Amino acid sequence: MASRFFLHLRPVDINDLPSYRQEHGFDNLDFSFEQHGLLSGGRCLARVALPEYAIAAIRTGQYVPVADGSNQLWDGEISLVE
């Protein structure tokens, strides 16, 4: 829970992103567990408000920045459209 989480949302329509995010192709909603997490029934849950645009894919995981760049602990992606 101490390591930061990344949450990247890829919209169905890239024009729904703020202009400064369009070149990256996804919205960045990174967070720490301390900001958005809670422990409930022995489980860790995180709750983040999602944007109103249609989402094509969600990529999430955790990372710990280190000098050599090998900072990713885990990640996963789910596609919401075919």
VODREN-158861 format. One line per field, with one value per atom (N, C-alpha, C): chain; atom name; residue in three letters; residue number from 1; y, z, x negated. Coordinates in pm, whole numbers, plus 50000, padded with zeros to 5 digits. Layout:
# VODREN-158861
chaine	A | ...;
atome	CA | ...;
residu	ALA | ...;
num	NUM | ...;
north	Y | ...;
up	Z | ...;
east	X | ...;
***
This chain:
# VODREN-158861
chaine	A | A | A | A | A | A | A | A | A | A | A | A | A | A | A | A | A | A | A | A | A | A | A | A | A | A | A | A | A | A | A | A | A | A | A | A | A | A | A | A | A | A | A | A | A | A | A | A | A | A | A | A | A | A | A | A | A | A | A | A | A | A | A | A | A | A | A | A | A | A | A | A | A | A | A | A | A | A | A | A | A | A | A | A | A | A | A | A | A | A | A | A | A | A | A | A | A | A | A | A | A | A | A | A | A | A | A | A | A | A | A | A | A | A | A | A | A | A | A | A | A | A | A | A | A | A | A | A | A | A | A | A | A | A | A | A | A | A | A | A | A | A | A | A | A | A | A | A | A | A | A | A | A | A | A | A | A | A | A | A | A | A | A | A | A | A | A | A | A | A | A | A | A | A | A | A | A | A | A | A | A | A | A | A | A | A | A | A | A | A | A | A | A | A | A | A | A | A | A | A | A | A | A | A | A | A | A | A | A | A | A | A | A | A | A | A | A | A | A | A | A | A | A | A | A | A | A | A | A | A | A | A | A | A | A | A | A | A | A | A | A | A | A | A | A | A;
atome	N | CA | C | N | CA | C | N | CA | C | N | CA | C | N | CA | C | N | CA | C | N | CA | C | N | CA | C | N | CA | C | N | CA | C | N | CA | C | N | CA | C | N | CA | C | N | CA | C | N | CA | C | N | CA | C | N | CA | C | N | CA | C | N | CA | C | N | CA | C | N | CA | C | N | CA | C | N | CA | C | N | CA | C | N | CA | C | N | CA | C | N | CA | C | N | CA | C | N | CA | C | N | CA | C | N | CA | C | N | CA | C | N | CA | C | N | CA | C | N | CA | C | N | CA | C | N | CA | C | N | CA | C | N | CA | C | N | CA | C | N | CA | C | N | CA | C | N | CA | C | N | CA | C | N | CA | C | N | CA | C | N | CA | C | N | CA | C | N | CA | C | N | CA | C | N | CA | C | N | CA | C | N | CA | C | N | CA | C | N | CA | C | N | CA | C | N | CA | C | N | CA | C | N | CA | C | N | CA | C | N | CA | C | N | CA | C | N | CA | C | N | CA | C | N | CA | C | N | CA | C | N | CA | C | N | CA | C | N | CA | C | N | CA | C | N | CA | C | N | CA | C | N | CA | C | N | CA | C | N | CA | C | N | CA | C | N | CA | C | N | CA | C | N | CA | C | N | CA | C | N | CA | C | N | CA | C;
residu	MET | MET | MET | ALA | ALA | ALA | SER | SER | SER | ARG | ARG | ARG | PHE | PHE | PHE | PHE | PHE | PHE | LEU | LEU | LEU | HIS | HIS | HIS | LEU | LEU | LEU | ARG | ARG | ARG | PRO | PRO | PRO | VAL | VAL | VAL | ASP | ASP | ASP | ILE | ILE | ILE | ASN | ASN | ASN | ASP | ASP | ASP | LEU | LEU | LEU | PRO | PRO | PRO | SER | SER | SER | TYR | TYR | TYR | ARG | ARG | ARG | GLN | GLN | GLN | GLU | GLU | GLU | HIS | HIS | HIS | GLY | GLY | GLY | PHE | PHE | PHE | ASP | ASP | ASP | ASN | ASN | ASN | LEU | LEU | LEU | ASP | ASP | ASP | PHE | PHE | PHE | SER | SER | SER | PHE | PHE | PHE | GLU | GLU | GLU | GLN | GLN | GLN | HIS | HIS | HIS | GLY | GLY | GLY | LEU | LEU | LEU | LEU | LEU | LEU | SER | SER | SER | GLY | GLY | GLY | GLY | GLY | GLY | ARG | ARG | ARG | CYS | CYS | CYS | LEU | LEU | LEU | ALA | ALA | ALA | ARG | ARG | ARG | VAL | VAL | VAL | ALA | ALA | ALA | LEU | LEU | LEU | PRO | PRO | PRO | GLU | GLU | GLU | TYR | TYR | TYR | ALA | ALA | ALA | ILE | ILE | ILE | ALA | ALA | ALA | ALA | ALA | ALA | ILE | ILE | ILE | ARG | ARG | ARG | THR | THR | THR | GLY | GLY | GLY | GLN | GLN | GLN | TYR | TYR | TYR | VAL | VAL | VAL | PRO | PRO | PRO | VAL | VAL | VAL | ALA | ALA | ALA | ASP | ASP | ASP | GLY | GLY | GLY | SER | SER | SER | ASN | ASN | ASN | GLN | GLN | GLN | LEU | LEU | LEU | TRP | TRP | TRP | ASP | ASP | ASP | GLY | GLY | GLY | GLU | GLU | GLU | ILE | ILE | ILE | SER | SER | SER | LEU | LEU | LEU | VAL | VAL | VAL | GLU | GLU | GLU;
num	1 | 1 | 1 | 2 | 2 | 2 | 3 | 3 | 3 | 4 | 4 | 4 | 5 | 5 | 5 | 6 | 6 | 6 | 7 | 7 | 7 | 8 | 8 | 8 | 9 | 9 | 9 | 10 | 10 | 10 | 11 | 11 | 11 | 12 | 12 | 12 | 13 | 13 | 13 | 14 | 14 | 14 | 15 | 15 | 15 | 16 | 16 | 16 | 17 | 17 | 17 | 18 | 18 | 18 | 19 | 19 | 19 | 20 | 20 | 20 | 21 | 21 | 21 | 22 | 22 | 22 | 23 | 23 | 23 | 24 | 24 | 24 | 25 | 25 | 25 | 26 | 26 | 26 | 27 | 27 | 27 | 28 | 28 | 28 | 29 | 29 | 29 | 30 | 30 | 30 | 31 | 31 | 31 | 32 | 32 | 32 | 33 | 33 | 33 | 34 | 34 | 34 | 35 | 35 | 35 | 36 | 36 | 36 | 37 | 37 | 37 | 38 | 38 | 38 | 39 | 39 | 39 | 40 | 40 | 40 | 41 | 41 | 41 | 42 | 42 | 42 | 43 | 43 | 43 | 44 | 44 | 44 | 45 | 45 | 45 | 46 | 46 | 46 | 47 | 47 | 47 | 48 | 48 | 48 | 49 | 49 | 49 | 50 | 50 | 50 | 51 | 51 | 51 | 52 | 52 | 52 | 53 | 53 | 53 | 54 | 54 | 54 | 55 | 55 | 55 | 56 | 56 | 56 | 57 | 57 | 57 | 58 | 58 | 58 | 59 | 59 | 59 | 60 | 60 | 60 | 61 | 61 | 61 | 62 | 62 | 62 | 63 | 63 | 63 | 64 | 64 | 64 | 65 | 65 | 65 | 66 | 66 | 66 | 67 | 67 | 67 | 68 | 68 | 68 | 69 | 69 | 69 | 70 | 70 | 70 | 71 | 71 | 71 | 72 | 72 | 72 | 73 | 73 | 73 | 74 | 74 | 74 | 75 | 75 | 75 | 76 | 76 | 76 | 77 | 77 | 77 | 78 | 78 | 78 | 79 | 79 | 79 | 80 | 80 | 80 | 81 | 81 | 81 | 82 | 82 | 82;
north	49880 | 50000 | 50127 | 50114 | 50233 | 50278 | 50185 | 50221 | 50289 | 50385 | 50464 | 50378 | 50404 | 50336 | 50425 | 50364 | 50442 | 50395 | 50488 | 50462 | 50544 | 50476 | 50542 | 50502 | 50601 | 50578 | 50621 | 50528 | 50561 | 50580 | 50699 | 50725 | 50664 | 50647 | 50602 | 50710 | 50836 | 50948 | 51033 | 51035 | 51108 | 51257 | 51310 | 51452 | 51482 | 51378 | 51397 | 51428 | 51401 | 51430 | 51579 | 51631 | 51768 | 51777 | 51891 | 51904 | 51861 | 51891 | 51854 | 51704 | 51623 | 51477 | 51406 | 51475 | 51411 | 51351 | 51416 | 51361 | 51229 | 51204 | 51079 | 50970 | 51011 | 50916 | 50859 | 50906 | 50858 | 50966 | 50952 | 51041 | 50975 | 51052 | 51003 | 51039 | 50936 | 50958 | 50887 | 50892 | 50825 | 50869 | 50779 | 50812 | 50726 | 50769 | 50688 | 50626 | 50514 | 50447 | 50539 | 50613 | 50706 | 50808 | 50849 | 50947 | 50888 | 50768 | 50715 | 50575 | 50521 | 50383 | 50367 | 50246 | 50210 | 50060 | 50020 | 49878 | 49840 | 49732 | 49691 | 49539 | 49478 | 49333 | 49259 | 49313 | 49250 | 49271 | 49356 | 49385 | 49531 | 49556 | 49692 | 49738 | 49851 | 49908 | 50049 | 50089 | 50227 | 50279 | 50404 | 50465 | 50597 | 50607 | 50726 | 50767 | 50896 | 50946 | 50935 | 50878 | 50863 | 50980 | 51010 | 51118 | 51076 | 51172 | 51144 | 51089 | 51094 | 51044 | 50891 | 50835 | 50690 | 50639 | 50532 | 50477 | 50353 | 50350 | 50235 | 50130 | 50175 | 50083 | 50147 | 50061 | 50104 | 50026 | 50096 | 50032 | 50079 | 49984 | 50018 | 49929 | 49972 | 49897 | 49980 | 49934 | 50004 | 50016 | 50119 | 50138 | 50203 | 50180 | 50244 | 50302 | 50435 | 50493 | 50455 | 50407 | 50377 | 50434 | 50456 | 50525 | 50455 | 50321 | 50252 | 50240 | 50291 | 50290 | 50165 | 50063 | 49941 | 49958 | 50036 | 50078 | 50011 | 49935 | 49877 | 49753 | 49748 | 49630 | 49533 | 49584 | 49504 | 49598 | 49543 | 49621 | 49528 | 49584 | 49509 | 49607 | 49557 | 49642 | 49565 | 49635 | 49578 | 49666 | 49603 | 49675 | 49669 | 49782 | 49790 | 49797 | 49799 | 49799 | 49697 | 49651 | 49555 | 49624;
up	50000 | 50000 | 50000 | 50031 | 50036 | 49897 | 49802 | 49666 | 49590 | 49507 | 49429 | 49320 | 49293 | 49188 | 49065 | 48947 | 48828 | 48773 | 48718 | 48659 | 48531 | 48419 | 48289 | 48215 | 48171 | 48101 | 47955 | 47865 | 47722 | 47675 | 47626 | 47585 | 47448 | 47422 | 47290 | 47188 | 47223 | 47136 | 47200 | 47139 | 47196 | 47216 | 47140 | 47154 | 47284 | 47357 | 47489 | 47597 | 47567 | 47662 | 47662 | 47776 | 47776 | 47671 | 47610 | 47500 | 47541 | 47664 | 47708 | 47727 | 47727 | 47740 | 47606 | 47505 | 47377 | 47313 | 47325 | 47265 | 47328 | 47452 | 47522 | 47494 | 47458 | 47425 | 47542 | 47662 | 47780 | 47887 | 47978 | 48093 | 48210 | 48288 | 48399 | 48530 | 48604 | 48733 | 48845 | 48841 | 48941 | 49082 | 49178 | 49316 | 49414 | 49539 | 49647 | 49724 | 49787 | 49866 | 49977 | 50033 | 50140 | 50093 | 49967 | 49911 | 49889 | 49831 | 49784 | 49832 | 49926 | 49966 | 50100 | 50120 | 50249 | 50267 | 50391 | 50426 | 50473 | 50415 | 50449 | 50445 | 50555 | 50560 | 50521 | 50555 | 50522 | 50377 | 50305 | 50165 | 50149 | 50052 | 50019 | 49900 | 49914 | 49808 | 49779 | 49654 | 49617 | 49533 | 49556 | 49485 | 49425 | 49292 | 49218 | 49128 | 49125 | 49037 | 48891 | 48808 | 48667 | 48587 | 48474 | 48389 | 48323 | 48262 | 48199 | 48058 | 47995 | 47858 | 47856 | 47738 | 47719 | 47725 | 47799 | 47820 | 47734 | 47656 | 47571 | 47648 | 47736 | 47809 | 47939 | 48037 | 48167 | 48193 | 48222 | 48259 | 48399 | 48485 | 48623 | 48672 | 48781 | 48842 | 48950 | 48994 | 49097 | 49054 | 49102 | 49072 | 49188 | 49190 | 49287 | 49205 | 49194 | 49114 | 49169 | 49079 | 49115 | 49007 | 49039 | 48952 | 48817 | 48813 | 48687 | 48596 | 48641 | 48558 | 48570 | 48643 | 48660 | 48777 | 48754 | 48866 | 48876 | 48779 | 48781 | 48868 | 48956 | 49040 | 48971 | 48921 | 48849 | 48766 | 48663 | 48585 | 48515 | 48475 | 48402 | 48321 | 48213 | 48129 | 48090 | 48086 | 48041 | 47930 | 47823 | 47711 | 47730 | 47711 | 47730 | 47598 | 47486 | 47353 | 47266 | 47164 | 47071 | 46954;
east	49919 | 50000 | 49915 | 49789 | 49703 | 49660 | 49656 | 49612 | 49725 | 49688 | 49784 | 49850 | 49976 | 50051 | 50059 | 50055 | 50085 | 50219 | 50292 | 50423 | 50431 | 50425 | 50425 | 50553 | 50629 | 50754 | 50737 | 50765 | 50762 | 50905 | 50938 | 51076 | 51108 | 51236 | 51281 | 51244 | 51265 | 51234 | 51124 | 51007 | 50892 | 50922 | 51016 | 51052 | 51124 | 51166 | 51227 | 51123 | 50996 | 50888 | 50858 | 50808 | 50756 | 50645 | 50627 | 50531 | 50389 | 50349 | 50214 | 50196 | 50305 | 50295 | 50312 | 50362 | 50391 | 50266 | 50151 | 50029 | 49988 | 50029 | 49996 | 50099 | 50222 | 50327 | 50403 | 50373 | 50444 | 50448 | 50543 | 50555 | 50482 | 50412 | 50331 | 50399 | 50445 | 50510 | 50433 | 50300 | 50216 | 50256 | 50238 | 50277 | 50199 | 50201 | 50145 | 50262 | 50237 | 50341 | 50390 | 50299 | 50333 | 50438 | 50431 | 50525 | 50664 | 50672 | 50800 | 50832 | 50757 | 50778 | 50846 | 50898 | 50954 | 50942 | 50931 | 50927 | 51067 | 51121 | 51258 | 51265 | 51298 | 51312 | 51186 | 51071 | 50944 | 50901 | 50971 | 50938 | 50899 | 50814 | 50774 | 50858 | 50921 | 51003 | 50957 | 50966 | 50934 | 51050 | 51083 | 51195 | 51150 | 51162 | 51119 | 51235 | 51265 | 51371 | 51324 | 51410 | 51379 | 51435 | 51374 | 51424 | 51556 | 51623 | 51752 | 51741 | 51622 | 51610 | 51609 | 51641 | 51640 | 51496 | 51473 | 51339 | 51321 | 51213 | 51181 | 51099 | 51008 | 50922 | 50874 | 50849 | 50796 | 50668 | 50562 | 50435 | 50401 | 50369 | 50336 | 50223 | 50162 | 50053 | 49987 | 49872 | 49796 | 49651 | 49588 | 49447 | 49374 | 49245 | 49156 | 49041 | 49032 | 48923 | 48785 | 48699 | 48560 | 48469 | 48345 | 48251 | 48231 | 48230 | 48202 | 48325 | 48440 | 48560 | 48646 | 48601 | 48680 | 48776 | 48878 | 48962 | 49098 | 49139 | 49273 | 49279 | 49380 | 49402 | 49498 | 49609 | 49707 | 49794 | 49859 | 49954 | 50052 | 50163 | 50264 | 50348 | 50405 | 50489 | 50614 | 50724 | 50850 | 50905 | 50946 | 51006 | 51158 | 51222 | 51366 | 51442 | 51369 | 51430 | 51358 | 51425 | 51363 | 51303;
***
